[in-house]
Amino acid sequence: MKKIVKFTLNGQPHVGAVADNILLIDYLRGMGLTGTKTGCDGGECGACTVLINDQPALACLTLAPTVQGARVETIESQSRGGGLSDIQLGFHHKLGSQCGFCTPGFIMAAEGLLRRNPQPNDEEIREALGSNICRCTGYVKIIEAVKWAAKERGRGVR
Amino acid sequence: MESLPDFDLIRPRTLDEAVKARQKFPGNRLLGGGTDLLVNIRRGIGDAPTALIDMTNIAELKTIKADAKKLKIGASVTIQEVADDSTIAHHYPAIAEAAASIAGPTQRAMGTLGGNLCLDTRCIYYNQSDWWRSANGFCLKYQGEKCHIALKSKTCFATYSGDLAPAAMVLGAEVEIIGPNGQRRLTLTDLYSGDGQNYLTLEEGEIITALSIKKEPGLRSGYEKIRTRQSIDYPLAGVAAGLCREGNKITDFHIAVTGTNPKPVLLDGTAHLVGGPLDDEFFNALDKLMSAQIKSMKTTLAPGNYRRKMAGVLARRLTKKLFDNYCQ
């Protein structure tokens, strides 16, 4: 069975017809938003993290029809007129990204954190990124990147 | 992983609609956050559902109600909401500590109380892809004839790994259930059968609607667990304890363990341990109860014996902590 699903995607109203058994990650990637990555594909790695109503969610465990009426944001929403967002700049400056596959998930989890807690301490950052796995950098650089971004955002730079 | 099979997604807005949907669509499954169920469906473990009934849109299942005498948590309340609730943290700390320790923050925000209570039992021979299991030979829990953990076993040893159940058990929790034949209540310990295969005692078409706990003044509780990493992983062993203290004596004592047996185990015989101080004799008797009733098999990559011993360590450690920090 297919359902008409209406939601806000990266700030724009979106309407689509989607089968009941389609996962959000496949729906997003199928429409060209390939920034969201399929990692473990089983809810264990966080590479597919998107924001649903400001809350980080695993797109690989979300059925697409269930985002009816919600606000969905993907890594593509971070772009600032072709430039990088504060969190993306943080990952760039602090070398928070190596192979880059986990990075979209980490950035969206960090975005969720900074919206509810603009000035997190190290422990709060660690806790908020606890659903995301990176196999390259070892997390120290990622935590520095989020701290850098929080500082920038605190100064009103985005 | 495989794509999801075809199914109808039903999104009831009321409990009544959900009960009717369970009857209307044979072969349905209830969907909470999907963090356990959707992964299992994609791995082809358990029969493919013909319909998924999304329980997260039902307002009456999404409330936490607490008064001076009792606590009631709706089945669709998320695990993060349980962890964040200040009343639960203050009066029923084992529940809050268990909730805060589940998986990672993103999974907690998706997963529900009802889903965690009904978490499928797990085993390294079961939680694998279809091609892995077909190559290795299917197992007793699903599609196969034999248990790869204990070759001669007639029953399944897949391990129950939910964190909330043991925490609620030491507080004497009950579950509220609705089904085609109306409502009923069940002591939480009676929800679990002890068989890894058919691990719940729910009848066809029944739905858990809430967890309810009576407040016991003086009962102090907590939860501790070990896992391979400090996030995301299921517990290798998890222990909840609840106790009362008068002077130097322990006057009430309950222990429940997860991650070891095919069900969460509320330790039998703890009533005989109370009345004295927390001395070597007490802990030796506790060790005996634990080693007789906690039977972890090699259902995880960590050896069963290690998990059994660690459950004992956690039980001692948590009991001592609650006793030492006890305040009226």
Interface residues (C-beta under 8 A of the other chain):
Chain A: M1 K3 D20 N21 I22 L23 D41 G42 G43 E44 G46 T49 Q55 P56 A57 L58 L61 T62 L63 P65 T66 A109 E127 A128 G130 S131 N132 I133
Chain B: M1 S3 L4 P5 D6 F7 D8 L9 R11 L31 G33 G34 T35 L38 V39 R42 R43 L52 D54 T56 A103 G104 P105 T106 Q107 A109 M110 Q230 S231 I232
